[in-house]
Amino acid sequence: MADDFDLNALTRPLGADFLREVEDARRAAEQAPPPPPSTIPMPDFRPGCIARFRCPLECGWHHDESTDPGPMGPLLLPANFTADDLSAAMSSQAEVRGNNFRLRVELAISEHFDAAHPGR
């Protein structure tokens, strides 16, 4: 291992600093605006990492979506990346994958409503 490698730079703060950070994040979450409205109903979770989204009108239709996003793509990091750079790159990928999941489910529900429940 290289002599200039600083393992402490890659670890999270521990003890009182960590607890203060968690409490600050909790308070910020309480003050955050609510998420935007969504047409996605609460799913049932099936064996095999499957989320089943049922029609809110209870017509029997459902859409199954895998909750396993698969392997992450390559991370683009600067040459002298820090733990914050790594966290930001991973968070960015997670956000894109989450948005894609939401869009697929919303599209499936929208297409179902157009076909089975026109005008609703």
C-alpha positions in Angstrom: 0.0 0.0 0.0 1.3 3.5 -0.9 2.7 5.6 2.0 0.6 8.6 1.0 -2.7 6.6 1.1 -5.0 8.0 3.8 -7.6 5.4 4.9 -9.2 7.9 7.3 -10.1 10.2 4.4 -12.3 7.4 3.1 -14.2 6.6 6.3 -17.2 8.3 7.8 -16.9 10.3 10.9 -17.6 8.3 14.1 -18.9 9.1 17.5 -20.5 12.4 18.4 -19.8 14.0 15.0 -21.5 11.1 13.2 -24.6 11.3 15.5 -24.8 15.1 15.0 -24.6 14.5 11.2 -27.5 12.0 11.4 -29.6 14.3 13.6 -29.0 17.2 11.2 -30.1 15.0 8.3 -33.2 13.9 10.1 -34.1 17.5 10.9 -33.5 18.6 7.3 -35.8 15.7 6.1 -38.6 16.9 8.4 -38.3 20.4 6.8 -38.1 19.2 3.2 -41.1 19.7 0.9 -43.2 16.6 0.2 -42.3 14.6 -2.9 -44.2 15.4 -6.1 -47.5 13.6 -6.5 -47.3 10.3 -8.3 -49.7 7.9 -10.1 -47.9 5.0 -8.7 -49.8 2.9 -6.1 -48.0 1.1 -3.3 -46.7 -2.2 -4.6 -46.9 -5.7 -3.2 -43.5 -7.3 -3.0 -43.3 -10.8 -4.6 -40.7 -13.4 -4.3 -37.7 -13.0 -6.6 -37.2 -9.2 -6.1 -40.5 -8.3 -7.9 -42.7 -5.3 -7.1 -46.2 -5.8 -8.2 -48.2 -2.6 -8.9 -51.9 -3.3 -9.1 -54.5 -1.2 -10.8 -55.9 1.3 -8.2 -59.4 0.6 -9.6 -59.0 -3.1 -8.7 -59.8 -4.4 -12.2 -57.3 -7.3 -11.8 -54.5 -5.8 -13.9 -51.0 -5.5 -12.5 -47.6 -4.6 -13.6 -44.5 -6.5 -12.3 -41.2 -4.7 -12.1 -37.9 -6.1 -10.9 -36.5 -4.3 -7.9 -33.0 -5.5 -8.7 -31.4 -2.7 -10.7 -28.6 -5.0 -11.9 -24.9 -4.0 -11.7 -23.9 -0.4 -11.6 -22.4 1.2 -14.7 -18.9 2.6 -14.8 -18.2 5.5 -12.4 -16.7 8.6 -13.9 -14.3 9.9 -11.3 -11.5 12.5 -11.4 -7.9 11.2 -11.2 -7.5 12.3 -7.5 -11.0 11.5 -6.4 -12.2 11.8 -2.9 -14.8 9.9 -0.9 -17.2 12.7 -1.7 -16.6 12.3 -5.4 -17.2 8.6 -5.1 -20.4 9.2 -3.1 -21.7 11.8 -5.6 -21.0 9.5 -8.6 -22.8 6.5 -6.9 -25.7 8.8 -5.8 -26.1 10.2 -9.3 -26.3 6.7 -10.8 -28.9 5.6 -8.1 -31.0 8.7 -8.9 -31.0 8.0 -12.6 -31.9 4.3 -12.0 -34.7 5.3 -9.6 -36.1 7.8 -12.1 -36.0 5.2 -14.8 -37.9 2.7 -12.6 -40.5 5.3 -11.7 -41.0 6.3 -15.4 -41.4 2.6 -16.5 -44.1 2.0 -13.8 -45.9 5.3 -14.6 -45.9 4.5 -18.3 -47.3 1.0 -17.7 -50.1 2.4 -15.5 -50.8 5.2 -17.9 -51.0 2.8 -20.9 -53.3 0.5 -18.8 -55.6 3.4 -17.9 -55.8 4.5 -21.6 -56.7 1.0 -22.7 -58.9 -0.3 -19.9 -60.3 2.8 -18.2 -60.5 5.6 -20.9 -61.4 9.0 -19.5 -60.4 8.2 -15.9 
